[in-house]
Amino acid sequence: MGPSVLVAMSGGVDSSVAACLLQEQGYEVIGSHMRLVHLDGVEHGCCGPAARADAAEVARIAGIEFEVSDMTLAFDDAVIDDFVKEHRAGRTPNPCARCNGEIKFGAFLRRADELGIDRCHLVIHDIGGPVGAEWAVRNPDRVLSLTVLNTPLNVATFHRPWSMHPFSIARVGELYLRSMSRFALVQLFYLQGIGDRTAVSRDEIGVYYDLLKREDGGRAFLKIMRGFELTEEKQDLLWSGLAERPYPAAVVWGKDDPALGMDLCQIACDVLDVDEPNLVPAKHFLQEDQAPAIAGAVAAIA
């Protein structure tokens, strides 16, 4: 058995597939699901009972060691208390941004320390990319390499593309999501995300529809779409920190991405001081149909 890898298993497709692929490649995989609140089994969307059950079932079928990591105290301290404090001060809090930084890339990594899992080859993508980049900036000794896939690093000036923007608007996002059918999501996914349609079937994309709406009707998804931290301060932190990084980096970009175009690819290259990006014939979700190319790019700088 190879080195140990801790995989944060949300119950969604991406983390489930990642855990299974790592196991196939000979790693000793530990799946860990974060419990953030105790509501006596009441469904509450992100990291709720249904998501926990999905993650556990995937681990059981794949034969992966699985745990539920209780992070309720850390969540109360870092997210709930801050939420209440900001409201009392008359400000609008951003709990998802706090959770990403303090819990998903804070408390969870401390759990990796407890298990003796040390360093990682970090791959970041899409709107979650800046969160991963910030963790890399704050934990440079934990990163062996950084690979950027179609990620907006210009967080001070980034504007959501048309396919993403409606979800960010209060009430409009709820209506847009409620009216979206499985057929419409599949068409949008192909239009924006998949270059090689033969690589991803309609049934596979349909799974995203089920996960998107699930028991909470998409509330967790809308929180993510509205949880961007688009500030000059955040951009300065990312750009200066990444410029001083001690580890190698690569940029892999789906050159036909209609959402995050080649201008953002150039920004990523400039920030990371990468001379040439690895351009692949793909759209936004390049990991769906260009996984071997991505794996090769990571291996090349490992």
C-alpha positions as CSV (number, residue, x, y, z in Angstrom):
1,M,0.0,0.0,0.0
2,G,1.2,3.5,-0.9
3,P,1.3,6.7,1.2
4,S,-1.7,7.7,3.2
5,V,-4.1,10.3,1.7
6,L,-6.8,12.1,3.6
7,V,-9.8,12.9,1.3
8,A,-12.5,15.3,2.5
9,M,-15.6,13.4,1.3
10,S,-18.6,15.7,1.1
11,G,-20.8,13.1,-0.4
12,G,-20.6,14.7,-3.8
13,V,-19.3,13.4,-7.1
14,D,-15.9,15.1,-7.2
15,S,-14.6,14.0,-3.8
16,S,-16.1,10.5,-4.2
17,V,-14.4,9.9,-7.6
18,A,-11.2,11.4,-6.3
19,A,-11.1,9.0,-3.3
20,C,-11.8,6.0,-5.6
21,L,-9.2,7.0,-8.1
22,L,-6.5,7.5,-5.4
23,Q,-7.3,4.1,-4.0
24,E,-7.0,2.5,-7.5
25,Q,-3.6,4.1,-7.8
26,G,-2.4,2.3,-4.7
27,Y,-2.8,5.0,-2.0
28,E,-4.1,4.2,1.5
29,V,-7.2,6.4,1.4
30,I,-8.9,7.8,4.5
31,G,-12.2,9.4,3.8
32,S,-13.2,12.1,6.3
33,H,-16.6,13.8,6.4
34,M,-16.9,17.0,8.4
35,R,-19.8,17.4,10.9
36,L,-20.3,21.1,11.5
37,V,-23.6,21.3,13.4
38,H,-25.8,19.0,15.6
39,L,-29.5,19.3,14.7
40,D,-30.6,15.8,15.8
41,G,-30.8,14.4,12.3
42,V,-32.7,17.4,10.7
43,E,-31.5,18.0,7.2
44,H,-29.8,21.4,6.7
45,G,-28.0,21.2,3.3
46,C,-24.2,21.5,3.3
47,C,-22.6,18.7,5.4
48,G,-26.0,17.5,6.6
49,P,-27.2,14.0,7.4
50,A,-28.0,13.1,3.8
51,A,-24.5,14.2,2.6
52,R,-22.9,12.3,5.4
53,A,-24.9,9.1,4.5
54,D,-23.9,9.5,0.8
55,A,-20.2,9.8,1.7
56,A,-20.3,6.8,4.0
57,E,-22.1,4.7,1.4
58,V,-19.4,5.5,-1.2
59,A,-16.7,4.6,1.2
60,R,-18.4,1.3,2.1
61,I,-18.8,0.3,-1.5
62,A,-15.2,1.2,-2.4
63,G,-13.8,-0.3,0.8
64,I,-12.3,2.9,1.9
65,E,-11.7,3.7,5.6
66,F,-14.2,6.3,6.6
67,E,-14.6,8.7,9.6
68,V,-16.9,11.5,10.6
69,S,-14.8,14.3,12.0
70,D,-16.7,16.4,14.5
71,M,-15.8,20.0,13.9
72,T,-18.8,21.5,15.6
73,L,-16.8,23.4,18.3
74,A,-14.4,24.9,15.7
75,F,-17.4,25.8,13.5
76,D,-19.2,27.5,16.4
77,D,-16.1,29.5,17.3
78,A,-15.0,30.5,13.7
79,V,-18.2,30.8,11.9
80,I,-21.3,31.0,14.1
81,D,-19.9,33.4,16.6
82,D,-18.5,35.6,13.8
83,F,-21.9,35.5,12.1
84,V,-23.7,36.8,15.2
85,K,-21.0,39.4,15.9
86,E,-21.1,40.9,12.4
87,H,-25.0,41.1,12.5
88,R,-24.9,42.9,15.8
89,A,-22.4,45.3,14.4
90,G,-24.7,46.1,11.4
91,R,-22.6,44.3,8.9
92,T,-23.4,41.5,6.4
93,P,-21.4,38.4,7.3
94,N,-20.1,35.9,4.9
95,P,-20.2,32.5,6.7
96,C,-19.3,30.4,3.7
97,A,-16.1,32.4,3.2
98,R,-15.3,32.0,6.9
99,C,-16.0,28.3,6.8
100,N,-13.8,27.8,3.7
101,G,-10.8,29.5,5.3
102,E,-11.1,28.5,8.9
103,I,-12.7,25.0,8.7
104,K,-12.2,23.4,5.3
105,F,-8.7,24.7,5.0
106,G,-8.1,25.1,8.7
107,A,-9.5,22.6,11.1
108,F,-9.6,19.9,8.4
109,L,-5.9,20.3,7.8
110,R,-5.3,20.1,11.5
111,R,-7.1,16.8,11.4
112,A,-4.6,15.7,8.7
113,D,-1.8,16.6,11.1
114,E,-3.4,14.4,13.8
115,L,-3.3,11.5,11.4
116,G,0.3,12.1,10.5
117,I,-0.5,13.2,6.9
118,D,2.0,15.8,5.9
119,R,2.3,17.4,2.5
120,C,0.2,17.5,-0.7
121,H,0.2,18.2,-4.5
122,L,-2.5,20.8,-4.6
123,V,-4.8,21.2,-7.6
124,I,-7.3,24.1,-7.6
125,H,-10.2,24.9,-9.9
126,D,-13.0,27.4,-10.6
127,I,-14.5,29.5,-7.8
128,G,-13.0,27.3,-5.1
129,G,-9.5,27.9,-6.5
130,P,-8.8,31.2,-4.6
131,V,-9.7,29.4,-1.4
132,G,-7.1,26.6,-2.1
133,A,-4.6,29.2,-3.2
134,E,-5.0,31.1,0.1
135,W,-4.4,27.9,2.0
136,A,-1.2,27.3,-0.1
137,V,-0.1,30.9,0.7
138,R,-0.7,30.4,4.4
139,N,0.9,26.9,4.5
140,P,3.8,26.9,2.1
141,D,5.6,24.1,3.9
142,R,2.6,21.8,3.4
143,V,2.6,22.1,-0.5
144,L,4.7,20.0,-2.8
145,S,3.3,21.6,-6.0
146,L,0.4,23.7,-7.2
147,T,-1.6,23.1,-10.4
148,V,-4.1,25.7,-11.4
149,L,-7.1,24.7,-13.6
150,N,-9.3,27.4,-15.0
151,T,-9.3,29.5,-11.8
152,P,-9.9,33.2,-11.4
153,L,-7.0,34.6,-9.4
154,N,-8.1,38.2,-10.2
155,V,-10.5,38.2,-7.3
156,A,-10.6,42.0,-7.0
157,T,-12.0,42.5,-10.5
158,F,-13.7,39.1,-11.3
159,H,-17.2,39.3,-12.7
160,R,-19.4,36.2,-12.7
161,P,-20.1,34.8,-16.2
162,W,-23.7,34.8,-17.5
163,S,-24.2,31.1,-16.6
164,M,-23.2,31.8,-12.9
165,H,-24.5,35.3,-12.3
166,P,-28.3,34.6,-11.8
167,F,-27.5,32.3,-8.9
168,S,-25.8,35.1,-7.1
169,I,-28.9,37.3,-7.0
170,A,-31.3,36.9,-4.0
171,R,-34.6,35.4,-5.0
172,V,-33.6,35.3,-8.6
173,G,-31.2,32.5,-7.9
174,E,-33.9,30.5,-6.1
175,L,-36.3,30.9,-9.0
176,Y,-33.7,30.1,-11.6
177,L,-32.6,26.9,-9.8
178,R,-36.2,25.8,-9.1
179,S,-37.2,26.2,-12.7
180,M,-34.1,24.3,-14.1
181,S,-34.9,20.9,-15.4
182,R,-32.5,17.9,-15.7
183,F,-32.6,18.4,-19.5
184,A,-31.7,22.1,-19.2
185,L,-28.8,21.4,-16.8
186,V,-27.4,18.7,-19.1
187,Q,-27.5,21.1,-22.0
188,L,-25.9,23.9,-20.0
189,F,-23.2,21.5,-18.7
190,Y,-22.3,20.5,-22.2
191,L,-22.4,24.0,-23.5
192,Q,-20.2,25.5,-20.8
193,G,-18.2,22.6,-19.4
194,I,-17.5,19.7,-21.7
195,G,-15.4,19.8,-24.8
196,D,-15.5,16.1,-25.6
197,R,-19.1,15.0,-25.2
198,T,-18.2,11.3,-25.8
199,A,-16.2,11.4,-22.6
200,V,-19.1,12.2,-20.3
201,S,-22.6,10.7,-20.7
202,R,-25.9,12.5,-20.1
203,D,-26.5,10.1,-17.2
204,E,-23.3,11.1,-15.5
205,I,-24.2,14.8,-15.8
206,G,-27.6,14.0,-14.5
207,V,-26.0,12.9,-11.2
208,Y,-24.9,16.5,-10.8
209,Y,-28.6,17.6,-11.1
210,D,-29.6,15.2,-8.3
211,L,-26.8,16.4,-6.1
212,L,-27.5,20.0,-6.8
213,K,-31.1,19.9,-5.7
214,R,-31.1,17.0,-3.3
215,E,-33.1,17.4,-0.1
216,D,-32.3,21.1,0.5
217,G,-33.5,22.2,-3.0
218,G,-30.1,23.7,-3.8
219,R,-29.6,26.0,-0.8
220,A,-26.1,24.8,-0.2
221,F,-25.2,25.4,-3.8
222,L,-26.6,28.9,-3.7
223,K,-24.5,29.7,-0.6
224,I,-21.4,28.7,-2.5
225,M,-22.3,30.8,-5.5
226,R,-22.8,33.8,-3.3
227,G,-19.8,33.2,-1.0
228,F,-17.0,34.8,-3.1
229,E,-14.6,37.1,-1.3
230,L,-13.9,39.5,-4.1
231,T,-11.7,42.2,-2.5
232,E,-8.4,44.0,-3.2
233,E,-7.1,42.8,0.2
234,K,-7.7,39.1,-0.8
235,Q,-6.1,39.6,-4.2
236,D,-3.0,41.2,-2.7
237,L,-2.6,38.4,-0.2
238,L,-2.9,35.7,-3.0
239,W,-0.6,37.4,-5.5
240,S,2.1,38.4,-3.1
241,G,2.1,35.0,-1.4
242,L,2.1,33.0,-4.6
243,A,4.9,35.1,-5.9
244,E,7.1,34.1,-2.9
245,R,6.1,30.4,-2.9
246,P,8.9,27.8,-2.5
247,Y,7.2,25.0,-4.6
248,P,6.7,24.6,-8.4
249,A,3.5,25.5,-10.1
250,A,1.8,24.8,-13.4
251,V,-1.2,26.2,-15.2
252,V,-3.5,23.8,-17.1
253,W,-6.3,25.5,-19.0
254,G,-9.2,24.4,-21.1
255,K,-8.7,26.7,-24.0
256,D,-12.3,26.6,-25.1
257,D,-13.8,27.6,-21.7
258,P,-16.6,30.1,-22.5
259,A,-16.9,31.1,-18.8
260,L,-13.2,31.7,-17.8
261,G,-11.3,32.7,-20.9
262,M,-7.7,33.0,-22.0
263,D,-7.4,36.5,-20.3
264,L,-7.8,34.8,-16.9
265,C,-5.3,32.1,-18.0
266,Q,-2.7,34.8,-18.7
267,I,-3.4,36.4,-15.3
268,A,-2.8,33.0,-13.6
269,C,0.5,32.6,-15.6
270,D,1.6,36.1,-14.6
271,V,0.8,35.6,-10.9
272,L,2.6,32.2,-10.8
273,D,5.5,33.3,-13.2
274,V,4.7,30.4,-15.5
275,D,6.0,30.9,-19.0
276,E,3.7,28.7,-20.9
277,P,0.3,27.2,-19.8
278,N,-0.6,23.6,-20.7
279,L,-3.5,24.3,-23.0
280,V,-5.9,21.4,-23.5
281,P,-8.9,21.0,-25.9
282,A,-11.5,21.4,-23.2
283,K,-14.1,23.8,-21.8
284,H,-14.7,24.7,-18.1
285,F,-14.8,21.3,-16.5
286,L,-11.6,20.0,-18.0
287,Q,-11.1,17.4,-15.3
288,E,-14.1,15.6,-16.7
289,D,-12.7,14.9,-20.2
290,Q,-8.9,15.8,-19.8
291,A,-8.0,13.9,-16.6
292,P,-4.9,12.2,-18.1
293,A,-3.5,15.6,-19.3
294,I,-4.0,17.1,-15.9
295,A,-2.4,14.1,-14.1
296,G,0.6,14.4,-16.5
297,A,1.0,18.1,-15.7
298,V,1.0,17.4,-12.0
299,A,3.5,14.5,-12.4
300,A,5.8,16.7,-14.5
301,I,6.3,19.2,-11.6
302,A,6.1,16.7,-8.7
